[in-house]
């Protein structure tokens, strides 16, 4: 593992042929960064390309909106549960083998989704798609922990947010354009092609980053003991749950926004895609401000606190607007509130991950699995709640977002207690 402040160019990644020369190492570093960004883009691609088609799917499969929203929940649940399996596997067998197996299954499951004749079968195949796609999420974070530490890890997570953040910008736009030429099934055909391309890149460009001597030889019981010890760490658990609730607030927006923007406010799929892209740009910009400006100048805990505070304020404003406190405000003010909420995720998400993983250098795969699983499980629970009052009101979305934001702050303050501890990497002061 590189020393604090050491860059990827200075860290020789071991491969089957041995250490690389400095020029090759620099190239490997750039390629690894791009591949890791692609792996972290799997969830937004799987979710967001599909979003503009949700109203069409309800009509094509003759299913209510709440049932179709379960196709999102199923994929999210699969990604949550899959990480619990893949994370410990990557600690035992290394990063490459579980990742490649997961990507191959993702390709098959996504192709099957394109031919699902009923909503029930689509839900089942989306669950399998999520289970397989979990490999990219959990292993990408574990690879970052293999290569970086402290401030550099926080900066690299922000860099990943720049790369993977392009996915939610372009995914709804691509989905909207695909719908111009074909139906919703064509979106899964495109996703299948993305999976094939990413698998080829991983096979060619991503070396093994976990040395054999650092792998865990135990089986299922050893993995469970490792996870239990991680959960016994109050501070790690606090960051994990706080990040999970922040993600749930984000996913409440992802799940509800197609109906809120298109059905309630009458926007077209293309307008929805444009607004979704603008919000994602806000998240990317704030994430880069976090990595390039804030990290190293203020503590990660202070940046995280600021992000959670802004998310809470934005959710409060959205609740007031959707309940009619300010009258009929229309689309623009609601879109502005969603933009602020999404942008603040650029402070909350990379910093919760960094602060949690800093504490777990001995079990990065298992820790990454717990971080991802908690986020996706909480998000999966929040997803159907946003449609509980039907398709004619945005109030449930705002309520879920505010409750999740307040819960995240409660976990951060009550469990992490940042004023009581200092990390050893020099990132908190």
ZAGU-185889 format. One record per residue (C-alpha): residue number from 1; residue in one letter; x, y negated, z. Coordinates in steps of 0.001 Angstrom, whole numbers, plus 500000, padded with zeros to 6 digits. Example, Ala and Ser with C-alpha at 12.3 -4.5 7.8 and 13.67 -1.06 7.14 Angstrom:
2
REC   k r   east  north     up
REC   1 a 512300 504500 507800
REC   2 s 513670 501060 507140
***
This chain:
429
REC   k r   east  north     up
REC   1 x 500000 500000 500000
REC   2 x 501411 496568 499135
REC   3 x 502447 494239 501884
REC   4 x 500288 491209 502644
REC   5 x 500584 488672 499886
REC   6 x 502026 491203 497414
REC   7 x 500369 491115 494018
REC   8 x 499302 493963 491798
REC   9 x 502301 493288 489575
REC  10 x 504608 494087 492508
REC  11 x 502801 497298 493463
REC  12 x 503744 500365 491444
REC  13 x 500709 502590 491044
REC  14 x 501749 506246 491099
REC  15 x 500877 508370 488090
REC  16 x 501695 511817 486859
REC  17 x 504737 510434 485048
REC  18 x 506083 508498 488017
REC  19 x 506475 504772 488703
REC  20 x 506171 502410 485795
REC  21 x 508541 499672 484752
REC  22 x 507630 496079 485726
REC  23 x 506062 495211 482360
REC  24 x 503932 498367 482339
REC  25 x 502918 497708 485939
REC  26 x 501640 494253 485023
REC  27 x 499600 495724 482194
REC  28 x 498260 498458 484448
REC  29 x 497250 495849 487008
REC  30 x 495211 493918 484448
REC  31 x 493602 497075 483083
REC  32 x 492802 498373 486556
REC  33 x 491152 495055 487405
REC  34 x 488975 495221 484290
REC  35 x 488040 498861 484882
REC  36 x 487157 498243 488536
REC  37 x 485036 495290 487453
REC  38 x 483257 497552 484987
REC  39 x 482600 500157 487675
REC  40 x 481106 497568 490017
REC  41 x 478969 496371 487094
REC  42 x 477189 499741 486859
REC  43 x 474459 498825 489420
REC  44 x 473492 495444 487890
REC  45 x 473580 496957 484415
REC  46 x 471384 499869 485473
REC  47 x 468953 497548 487259
REC  48 x 468956 494233 485415
REC  49 x 468820 495353 481774
REC  50 x 465623 497144 482731
REC  51 x 463994 494203 484524
REC  52 x 462475 492362 481517
REC  53 x 460815 495646 480488
REC  54 x 459025 496310 483795
REC  55 x 455689 494790 482685
REC  56 x 455938 496741 479400
REC  57 x 456673 499996 481247
REC  58 x 453535 499553 483374
REC  59 x 451486 499380 480166
REC  60 x 453344 502081 478222
REC  61 x 453125 504654 481018
REC  62 x 449692 503482 482238
REC  63 x 450985 503062 485771
REC  64 x 450452 500316 488367
REC  65 x 453224 497822 489044
REC  66 x 453935 499308 492469
REC  67 x 454610 502720 490903
REC  68 x 456892 501294 488229
REC  69 x 458814 499353 490882
REC  70 x 459555 502753 492435
REC  71 x 461778 503450 489418
REC  72 x 464017 500702 490795
REC  73 x 463720 502071 494319
REC  74 x 464587 505598 493160
REC  75 x 467740 504422 491392
REC  76 x 468713 502417 494460
REC  77 x 468085 505349 496799
REC  78 x 470184 507564 494571
REC  79 x 473051 505107 494635
REC  80 x 472784 504948 498426
REC  81 x 472770 508700 499049
REC  82 x 475326 509461 496352
REC  83 x 477899 507260 498026
REC  84 x 477724 509344 501210
REC  85 x 478864 512327 499166
REC  86 x 481335 510699 496782
REC  87 x 483101 508546 499393
REC  88 x 484396 511428 501551
REC  89 x 485116 513437 498384
REC  90 x 487407 510682 497161
REC  91 x 489243 510658 500500
REC  92 x 489800 514415 500154
REC  93 x 490481 514916 496422
REC  94 x 491624 511472 495299
REC  95 x 489770 508825 493351
REC  96 x 489878 509980 489710
REC  97 x 488235 513418 489796
REC  98 x 484996 512477 491651
REC  99 x 484747 509292 489584
REC 100 x 484931 511057 486229
REC 101 x 482415 513729 487279
REC 102 x 480004 511054 488473
REC 103 x 480293 509085 485245
REC 104 x 479592 512166 483117
REC 105 x 476438 512964 485093
REC 106 x 475401 509284 484837
REC 107 x 475590 509496 481041
REC 108 x 473377 512606 480920
REC 109 x 470802 511226 483389
REC 110 x 470559 507874 481600
REC 111 x 470024 509574 478249
REC 112 x 467217 511654 479773
REC 113 x 465537 508494 481121
REC 114 x 465073 507308 477542
REC 115 x 462704 510217 476882
REC 116 x 460728 510306 480149
REC 117 x 457022 510709 479227
REC 118 x 455562 509718 482605
REC 119 x 456345 507308 485414
REC 120 x 456851 510234 487798
REC 121 x 459502 511841 485595
REC 122 x 461166 508476 485035
REC 123 x 461369 508013 488807
REC 124 x 463029 511423 489143
REC 125 x 465584 510781 486408
REC 126 x 466339 507314 487785
REC 127 x 467083 508963 491130
REC 128 x 469613 511239 489400
REC 129 x 471042 508263 487524
REC 130 x 471570 506467 490820
REC 131 x 473143 509507 492489
REC 132 x 475706 509742 489691
REC 133 x 476266 505998 489360
REC 134 x 477205 505838 493022
REC 135 x 480660 507167 492131
REC 136 x 481649 503951 490395
REC 137 x 480522 501722 493240
REC 138 x 482118 503524 496157
REC 139 x 485376 504463 494448
REC 140 x 485957 500957 493075
REC 141 x 485885 499565 496618
REC 142 x 488113 502381 497871
REC 143 x 490674 501701 495126
REC 144 x 490769 498033 496133
REC 145 x 491456 499111 499721
REC 146 x 494224 501423 498462
REC 147 x 495965 498570 496671
REC 148 x 495287 495487 498792
REC 149 x 495047 494301 502373
REC 150 x 493967 491210 504314
REC 151 x 493692 487947 502396
REC 152 x 494681 489582 499108
REC 153 x 491857 492082 499439
REC 154 x 489328 489298 500002
REC 155 x 490645 487452 496966
REC 156 x 490497 490565 494829
REC 157 x 486890 491208 495815
REC 158 x 486086 487689 494637
REC 159 x 487882 488428 491365
REC 160 x 485789 491569 490980
REC 161 x 482705 489444 491560
REC 162 x 483745 487277 488600
REC 163 x 484074 490325 486345
REC 164 x 481118 492322 487606
REC 165 x 479089 489121 487937
REC 166 x 479023 488829 484162
REC 167 x 476841 491947 484134
REC 168 x 473771 490395 485806
REC 169 x 474216 487339 483572
REC 170 x 474205 489263 480306
REC 171 x 472186 492342 481298
REC 172 x 468706 490716 481334
REC 173 x 469632 488788 478196
REC 174 x 470627 492026 476475
REC 175 x 467504 493722 477802
REC 176 x 465319 490894 476509
REC 177 x 466955 491048 473088
REC 178 x 466705 494848 472918
REC 179 x 462971 494472 473513
REC 180 x 462756 492351 470365
REC 181 x 463754 495350 468245
REC 182 x 462589 498371 470207
REC 183 x 460694 499330 473336
REC 184 x 461932 499877 476877
REC 185 x 463395 503270 475994
REC 186 x 466008 501587 473844
REC 187 x 467428 499944 476970
REC 188 x 468393 503355 478339
REC 189 x 470009 504237 475011
REC 190 x 472205 501142 475352
REC 191 x 473036 502063 478956
REC 192 x 474070 505529 477799
REC 193 x 476537 503931 475405
REC 194 x 477886 501744 478209
REC 195 x 478433 504849 480351
REC 196 x 480340 506590 477563
REC 197 x 482596 503576 476993
REC 198 x 483316 503163 480713
REC 199 x 484151 506861 481090
REC 200 x 486674 506591 478259
REC 201 x 488292 503550 479887
REC 202 x 488547 505272 483273
REC 203 x 490086 508372 481680
REC 204 x 492684 506319 479835
REC 205 x 493415 503337 482085
REC 206 x 492722 504093 485759
REC 207 x 495532 506000 487499
REC 208 x 495191 507800 490804
REC 209 x 495662 505324 493682
REC 210 x 495429 507628 496699
REC 211 x 498683 509512 497251
REC 212 x 498315 513241 498143
REC 213 x 499877 512734 501577
REC 214 x 497166 510198 502454
REC 215 x 494244 512455 501600
REC 216 x 492069 514149 504193
REC 217 x 492058 517936 504023
REC 218 x 488915 518523 506071
REC 219 x 485505 519588 504826
REC 220 x 482001 518372 505544
REC 221 x 482417 518335 509322
REC 222 x 485607 516300 509051
REC 223 x 483811 513793 506814
REC 224 x 480953 513537 509304
REC 225 x 483366 512995 512173
REC 226 x 485117 510253 510227
REC 227 x 481840 508485 509494
REC 228 x 480736 508854 513108
REC 229 x 483960 507229 514303
REC 230 x 483448 504379 511839
REC 231 x 479882 503809 513030
REC 232 x 481131 503821 516641
REC 233 x 483113 500687 515796
REC 234 x 480625 497977 516781
REC 235 x 482260 495282 514678
REC 236 x 482472 497437 511530
REC 237 x 478832 498422 511982
REC 238 x 477862 494781 512436
REC 239 x 479455 493734 509159
REC 240 x 477989 496786 507441
REC 241 x 474407 496076 508527
REC 242 x 474701 492314 508006
REC 243 x 475893 492952 504465
REC 244 x 473057 495426 503966
REC 245 x 470396 492914 504943
REC 246 x 471982 490228 502764
REC 247 x 471895 492655 499854
REC 248 x 468255 493456 500635
REC 249 x 467383 489759 500333
REC 250 x 469103 489798 496948
REC 251 x 467320 492960 495858
REC 252 x 463954 491564 496919
REC 253 x 464586 488881 494308
REC 254 x 465726 491438 491710
REC 255 x 462657 493614 492243
REC 256 x 460038 490861 492431
REC 257 x 461343 488232 490015
REC 258 x 460129 489875 486765
REC 259 x 456547 489693 488029
REC 260 x 456931 486361 489830
REC 261 x 458515 484578 486868
REC 262 x 456598 486267 484045
REC 263 x 453209 487160 485509
REC 264 x 452634 484386 488078
REC 265 x 454390 481513 486294
REC 266 x 453769 482735 482719
REC 267 x 457364 482726 481476
REC 268 x 458443 484900 478552
REC 269 x 460916 487804 478967
REC 270 x 463562 485632 477299
REC 271 x 462932 482718 479699
REC 272 x 463087 485094 482631
REC 273 x 466380 486481 481320
REC 274 x 467782 482950 480984
REC 275 x 466807 482007 484552
REC 276 x 468217 485262 485864
REC 277 x 471467 484565 484049
REC 278 x 471704 481035 485458
REC 279 x 471245 482392 488979
REC 280 x 473970 484941 488383
REC 281 x 476315 482203 487186
REC 282 x 475728 480443 490500
REC 283 x 476720 483613 492362
REC 284 x 479885 483941 490248
REC 285 x 480927 480308 490726
REC 286 x 480477 480412 494500
REC 287 x 482298 483748 494621
REC 288 x 485251 482168 492847
REC 289 x 485201 479178 495183
REC 290 x 485321 481670 498031
REC 291 x 488293 483573 496583
REC 292 x 490308 480711 495108
REC 293 x 489609 477871 497558
REC 294 x 488217 479084 500889
REC 295 x 490103 482346 501526
REC 296 x 493359 481547 503291
REC 297 x 492148 478092 504311
REC 298 x 489230 478993 506554
REC 299 x 488425 482277 508232
REC 300 x 486352 484899 506428
REC 301 x 483922 484806 509344
REC 302 x 483303 481079 508874
REC 303 x 482724 481536 505152
REC 304 x 480364 484425 505878
REC 305 x 478460 482366 508459
REC 306 x 478024 479553 505935
REC 307 x 476707 481961 503318
REC 308 x 474177 483570 505656
REC 309 x 472988 480143 506812
REC 310 x 472369 478922 503254
REC 311 x 470547 482156 502372
REC 312 x 468263 481674 505378
REC 313 x 467529 478043 504491
REC 314 x 466775 478947 500863
REC 315 x 464462 481792 501921
REC 316 x 462646 479435 504301
REC 317 x 462147 476904 501502
REC 318 x 460831 479611 499181
REC 319 x 458338 480778 501798
REC 320 x 457049 477229 502291
REC 321 x 456685 476746 498535
REC 322 x 454987 480064 497827
REC 323 x 452493 479645 500675
REC 324 x 451404 476280 499255
REC 325 x 452718 474038 502028
REC 326 x 453978 471640 499345
REC 327 x 451036 472209 497033
REC 328 x 451319 473822 493604
REC 329 x 455040 473310 493031
REC 330 x 455363 475205 489750
REC 331 x 458247 477231 488376
REC 332 x 461141 474743 488563
REC 333 x 461275 474266 492379
REC 334 x 460870 478005 492969
REC 335 x 463625 478722 490443
REC 336 x 465845 476173 492231
REC 337 x 465289 477906 495568
REC 338 x 466144 481276 494038
REC 339 x 469276 479747 492490
REC 340 x 470510 478529 495882
REC 341 x 469773 481890 497511
REC 342 x 471571 483827 494769
REC 343 x 474569 481474 494778
REC 344 x 475075 481880 498537
REC 345 x 475495 485612 497979
REC 346 x 478918 484690 496588
REC 347 x 479958 483919 500160
REC 348 x 478110 486712 501935
REC 349 x 478860 489783 499840
REC 350 x 482664 489738 499319
REC 351 x 483352 488610 502888
REC 352 x 481243 491282 504603
REC 353 x 482996 493935 502510
REC 354 x 486466 492550 503208
REC 355 x 485916 492109 506946
REC 356 x 484589 495659 507254
REC 357 x 487269 497339 505125
REC 358 x 490099 495473 506865
REC 359 x 489275 497574 509934
REC 360 x 489337 500919 508084
REC 361 x 492623 501492 506182
REC 362 x 492622 505146 507304
REC 363 x 489286 506073 505650
REC 364 x 488588 503657 502811
REC 365 x 486391 506073 500857
REC 366 x 484154 506928 503798
REC 367 x 483969 503286 504908
REC 368 x 483094 502203 501373
REC 369 x 480405 504885 501260
REC 370 x 478831 503639 504491
REC 371 x 478923 500030 503269
REC 372 x 477249 500926 500002
REC 373 x 474746 503361 501467
REC 374 x 473514 500918 504096
REC 375 x 473091 498179 501502
REC 376 x 471213 500345 499047
REC 377 x 469016 502007 501654
REC 378 x 467952 498710 503174
REC 379 x 467438 497313 499678
REC 380 x 465369 500347 498704
REC 381 x 463102 499791 501697
REC 382 x 462719 496098 500849
REC 383 x 461936 496718 497172
REC 384 x 458359 498070 497394
REC 385 x 457446 495548 500105
REC 386 x 457689 492640 497668
REC 387 x 454718 494013 495716
REC 388 x 452578 494968 498678
REC 389 x 450077 492132 498055
REC 390 x 449810 492727 494311
REC 391 x 451147 490861 491292
REC 392 x 449446 487499 491910
REC 393 x 451505 486105 494780
REC 394 x 455198 485517 495490
REC 395 x 454700 485257 499268
REC 396 x 455797 488855 500038
REC 397 x 459075 488266 498200
REC 398 x 459825 485158 500265
REC 399 x 458803 486860 503518
REC 400 x 461079 489850 502858
REC 401 x 463974 487550 501968
REC 402 x 463595 485463 505112
REC 403 x 463253 488480 507415
REC 404 x 466346 490069 505868
REC 405 x 468363 486849 506166
REC 406 x 467452 486454 509832
REC 407 x 468294 490102 510493
REC 408 x 471701 489640 508836
REC 409 x 472469 486664 511064
REC 410 x 471336 488594 514143
REC 411 x 473697 491481 513316
REC 412 x 476579 489118 512567
REC 413 x 476169 487237 515837
REC 414 x 475099 490130 518064
REC 415 x 477421 492886 516835
REC 416 x 480402 491242 515139
REC 417 x 480769 488441 517703
REC 418 x 483471 486745 515612
REC 419 x 484413 484353 518418
REC 420 x 485598 487306 520559
REC 421 x 488089 488996 518249
REC 422 x 490860 488234 515804
REC 423 x 491914 490478 512962
REC 424 x 495514 491449 512483
REC 425 x 495716 490509 508827
REC 426 x 495692 486806 509504
REC 427 x 492379 486243 507771
REC 428 x 490458 485079 510829
REC 429 x 491493 482157 512876
***
